[in-house]
């Protein structure tokens, strides 16, 4: 629990128990909101690579 | 009813402190499974046309649905290859490009072959191979770009050309006999103290290439065996001395991508938030360095997964100083770097207690001293920049608490001063490169100095961070020697004689002579001498109670720029005199 007394909410819907064939029927659901949000994040930040280089 | 994933506060706090046990890794993995499902669903909504690439994707998607009903699809959702590919696939199809979508068919086929699920699919052939991600590849002789794979649960029929027992289509751990038409992906099974780390060596998978040079497609003779041994020895270091990182890492990291560094003494390593569970690295020079690299990169793996679940940074154009890079970094990259260096500090903090060779002890102590000291100030700078979300600020607060705990641990003075000097050299090099200062204001100050007017007091010209190199300055031999002095002391002892006169004095601790030498060089040269200015600042910093060390350490770029406006008048070219005027 956090300082507000709650677990942290994430932006990813829990899809583990949902049959894949059912996903297409969930257009107006939190899944659609998460998709919109994730797409925006990809547009804003792309998928960065964390690279490290050292030489002596 | 769909609900979002939730992360228990204790797991969040444990991750923020640099650790994160098996529970936290389990939560991150569960989130990645849903994220990968969501990405595939996003692609499936767009992969609708008659193009064979889109059709192959849909067949794979249908097969994954069947695997899910059998409880056999988590293996694929956990495979780093899937996340790596899905981000490329989604970006491509959103631009209207279906090329590469058929790759998902071989992913689903690999999962079905592994679980013994019957299927029939058309899959792409590339360079005479049908790649089965996470398993290996089939060699086929065909001119066609496509081939049908059919599996009855036991046997895989490859386009009618040959059949293979699906139980033999597995990664190659080096123990089994050759399988006709099959090359298993090299698998390393490292065992130490009864604990096992299984990891694939994925040298040529296109969606895990990190845009860095990968290994050549063919393993050179003996190279694979060398990697197996190095991973085994690194695992022994990790499990015996860094179990806080080793146990969760072995649970999460299933792929190592070997890279080739451009130069012999360079090391490169990388991760991508898209590919949870994969770490790329060039050949590590010894098992301890490999262990450190794994700890370092595993920090990125954890944070990447966490940030895909819970945004910790806000989109921002602000750039900040990162004490480990010579380019300014945006907020998310800076937070990644901070977190990675917390892991590095924890690693060397433990390592300094177990090393026995004097050079290795020195390396561990200085590495510990150097990286623990940057975590809190860099995190505070990030917080002050206003680039963190509310959860990001909570994460940063916990990071700072952990950093303070590390900073309280005593370290011998020699190691502390070596670490501080390397850090100052880095910061000053960055400052000269990227701290831009109002040109008109510095010219006005130069005029005032020339006219003998009083100094400006606390009101200094406006400055800002510039992504470009503002002044031409290289991290040259002195910077390399300052790092070599503790990273590879044996090499340092051979190379230090190549340092120029002033740098040699600095490195020998002859501070006052070094100050004179750098000062003379700046006064006598009409060309800018950024390396000499940094050297002068370092030499001043070596002298206790030196009155100008602080202004050189914090305002070097300003003094340098004003000096550049002064021209060739001898009486005006003394950098110390100029610093006194500014103080």
Contacts between the chains, C-beta under 8 A, distances in Angstrom:
chain1	res1	chain2	res2	distance
A	1	B	8	7.4
A	1	B	9	4.6
A	1	B	10	7.9
A	2	B	9	4.3
A	2	B	12	7.3
A	2	B	394	7.0
A	3	B	394	7.5
A	6	B	9	7.8
A	7	B	6	4.3
A	7	B	7	6.2
A	7	B	8	5.1
A	7	B	9	6.1
A	8	B	6	6.5
A	8	B	7	4.5
A	8	B	8	7.8
A	8	B	9	6.5
A	8	B	12	5.5
A	8	B	310	5.8
A	8	B	391	6.3
A	9	B	4	5.8
A	9	B	6	6.0
A	9	B	310	7.9
A	10	B	4	5.3
A	10	B	5	4.4
A	10	B	6	6.5
A	10	B	7	6.1
A	10	B	31	6.3
A	10	B	309	3.9
A	10	B	310	5.4
A	11	B	4	6.8
A	11	B	309	6.8
A	11	B	310	7.1
A	11	B	311	6.7
A	12	B	4	6.3
A	12	B	5	5.2
A	12	B	31	5.3
A	12	B	34	5.1
A	12	B	35	5.3
A	12	B	38	7.0
A	12	B	308	7.0
A	12	B	309	5.4
A	13	B	2	4.7
A	13	B	3	7.1
A	13	B	4	5.3
A	13	B	5	7.4
A	13	B	34	6.3
A	13	B	38	7.0
A	14	B	2	6.9
A	14	B	3	5.7
A	14	B	4	6.4
A	14	B	5	5.0
A	14	B	30	7.6
A	14	B	34	5.6
A	15	B	2	7.3
A	15	B	33	7.7
A	15	B	34	4.3
A	15	B	37	4.5
A	15	B	38	6.3
A	15	B	41	7.9
A	16	B	30	6.5
A	16	B	33	5.8
A	16	B	34	6.0
A	16	B	37	7.7
A	18	B	2	7.0
A	19	B	65	6.8
A	19	B	68	6.6
A	19	B	69	7.1
A	20	B	37	7.2
A	20	B	40	7.9
A	20	B	41	7.4
A	20	B	61	7.0
A	20	B	64	6.2
A	20	B	65	4.1
A	20	B	68	5.7
A	21	B	65	5.4
A	23	B	37	7.5
A	23	B	41	4.7
A	23	B	44	7.9
A	24	B	41	7.6
A	24	B	44	7.5
A	24	B	45	7.2
A	26	B	2	6.7
A	29	B	2	5.4
A	30	B	2	5.1
A	30	B	3	7.7
A	30	B	4	6.7
A	31	B	2	5.7
A	31	B	38	6.9
A	31	B	41	7.6
A	34	B	4	7.4
A	34	B	38	6.5
A	35	B	38	6.4
A	35	B	41	7.8
A	35	B	42	5.8
A	38	B	35	7.7
A	38	B	38	6.9
A	38	B	39	8.0
A	39	B	42	7.5
A	39	B	94	7.8
A	41	B	311	7.4
A	42	B	87	7.5
A	42	B	90	7.6
A	42	B	91	7.3
A	44	B	315	4.6
A	45	B	315	6.8
A	45	B	332	6.4
A	47	B	87	4.9
A	47	B	272	6.2
A	47	B	273	6.1
A	47	B	274	4.6
A	48	B	272	7.6
A	48	B	273	6.8
A	48	B	332	6.9
A	48	B	333	6.4
A	48	B	336	8.0
A	49	B	210	5.2
A	49	B	211	6.4
A	49	B	212	7.9
A	49	B	270	5.5
A	49	B	271	7.4
A	49	B	272	5.1
A	50	B	270	6.3
A	50	B	271	5.0
A	50	B	272	7.2
A	50	B	273	7.7
A	50	B	297	7.7
A	50	B	300	4.3
A	50	B	304	7.2
A	50	B	333	7.4
A	50	B	336	5.2
A	50	B	340	7.3
A	51	B	210	6.9
A	51	B	212	6.7
A	51	B	268	6.7
A	51	B	269	7.3
A	51	B	270	4.1
A	52	B	267	7.7
A	52	B	268	6.7
A	52	B	269	4.9
A	52	B	270	6.9
A	52	B	296	6.8
A	52	B	297	7.6
A	52	B	324	8.0
A	52	B	340	7.5
A	53	B	266	6.6
A	53	B	267	7.2
A	53	B	268	5.0
A	54	B	266	6.9
A	54	B	267	4.8
A	54	B	268	7.9
A	55	B	261	7.9
A	55	B	263	6.4
A	55	B	265	5.5
A	55	B	266	4.1
A	55	B	267	7.1
A	55	B	480	7.6
A	56	B	265	5.7
A	56	B	480	5.6
A	56	B	483	5.5
A	56	B	484	4.6
A	56	B	487	5.6
A	56	B	488	5.8
A	56	B	491	7.0
